[in-house]
């Protein structure tokens, strides 16, 4: 078993000594702080990208900056960069993130579908929802659009009806029904 450094062990022991009520209250507090921190970070990333300042750090993109300079995993970088770009179009997402009403995963699910005309409706509908709860209405609302894109890509790739791409598209179409 790996030996835990002294500071880490002390922190872990202090958490273990909390009552159930104290533990739950601290988790709520930290979660609220995390939402606020995400909402504080996103505008900085947005401005860094607007200025293309990531190039000053020898990074070809904001995504690469997040991964190499900030130490984010690829999935966290993708979500933060996506939110930073969405912020330019829809500033209302910042308050929603800060309040914890919407999460970065939800924003990334909505991102390809948000327009100036529908963003308020979709963002409001996604508030307080899990990833799966957001996916379901999106699937129904944009099923035709997704299938047209998918079939269009398959038809351009190959005219052979037995191709793996066509088989995959047909399988996906059955799942979306």
N, C-alpha and C positions, 0 to 999 in steps of 0.2 A: 504494500500500500504506500502511495506517495505521501511524503511528509508535507503538511501544509505549513507555509511560513507563519511566523508568530502573529503578525498583524491579521492575517486572514483567519487564523484560528480564533483570535480574540473576537473578531467581528462575528464569526459564525456562532461562537458561544454566547455572545450578547443577544443574537437573534433567537437562539434556542431558549433563552431565559424569559422571553416575552410571553405574556399571557395570550390566550387565543384572541381576545378582544384587541389587545395592543398590536399583535401581529397583523390582524385584518385591517386595523386602522392605518398602520404604517404602509401596508401594501397599497391601500387606496391613495394615501398621500404620495407615495413614490410614482404610482401610475399617473396621477394628475400632473406631477412634475415632469414626467416623461412626455406627456402630451404637449405641455407648454414648451418643453425643450425642442421637440420636433417642430413646433410652430415657429420657434425662434430661429432654428437652423435653416429652414427652407428658404426664407427670403435672402439669407446670405448666399446660399448656393445659387439662387436665381440671379442675384446681382453679379456673382462671380462669373456665371455663364454669360450674362449680358455683356460684361466687359471682356469676356474671353480671357480672363486672368489666369485660368488653369494653364495656359501656354507658358506663362512666366515660371511655372514650376515643372516645365518639361513634360507636361501631360497633353496628349492630343485631344482630350475631351473632358467634360465635367465628370462623366462616368469614371474615366481612368483616374482623375484627380481624387474622387471619392474612394476608390479602391486602393490606390497606391499611396496617396498622401494622408488621407484620413483613416485608412485601415478598415474601411467598410467591406463587408462581404459583397459579392456581386448582386445578390438579391436586394440587399439593403440599399446599395448604390443605385440600382435601377429604380427603386421606389422613390428615393429621395430626389433623384434627378427628374423623374417624371413629375413629381409634385412641384418641384421648382419651375418646371416648364409650364405646368398647369396654372401656377400662381400668376404668371404673366397674363393669361387670358381671363382667369376667374379668381380675383383676389379674395372672394368670400370663403374660399377653402381654408384660408389661414385661421380664421376664427373657429371654423368647424374642427380643424385639427387641434387647436389650442384647448378647446372644450372637450375633446375626446368624443365628439359626436360622429366623426368619421375617421377611419384609419387609412394608412398609406396603401394598404392592399386594396381597399375599396376604391380609392381614387384611381389606382392603376386599372382596375376592372372597368371603371366608368370612362376613363380617359379617351379611348378611341371613339366613343359615342357622344361625348359632350359637345354641344354647339352653343352659340350665343342664344339661340331660341329655346333650348331645352335644359340647359345646365342647372337652373334653379330647381326645376321639378325633379331631375334625377338625383341631384345632391341631397335635396330634402328627403327623398324616398330612401336614400341609402343611409341616412343618419341612424345610428344605433343598431345597424344591421351587421351580421357576420358576413364573411366572404360568400358562403353558400346562399345566404338570404339575398345578397345582391346579385349573384349570378343568375338566379332563376328568372326574375323579371327581365333581365338583359337578354337572356336566351330567347324568351318569348317575343320580346319587342324587336329584336334584331336577327331573328332566325333566318328570314329571307335574305337579308343582306349578307350574313355569314355564308349561307349556302351558295349564293351567286358568286361571291368571291372565291370560295373553295372550288366550285365547279369550273369557274372561269380559269383558275390556275391549272386545274387538272386538264382541261381541254387544250390549253396552250402547251402543256408539257407533252401530251401524248394523245393521239386519237384512238389508241388501242383500248377497248373497253375492259380488257382483262389486266390492265396495268395496275401496279400496286397503288398508285395515286388515286385512280378511279375507285378501286376497292375501298381504300381508306375513306374517301369522300362519301361513298354510299353508306358505309358503316356509321360515320359521323351523322349523316342525315337521318338515319334510323334512330340514333340516340336523341336527336333534337326534337323528334316528334312527340 
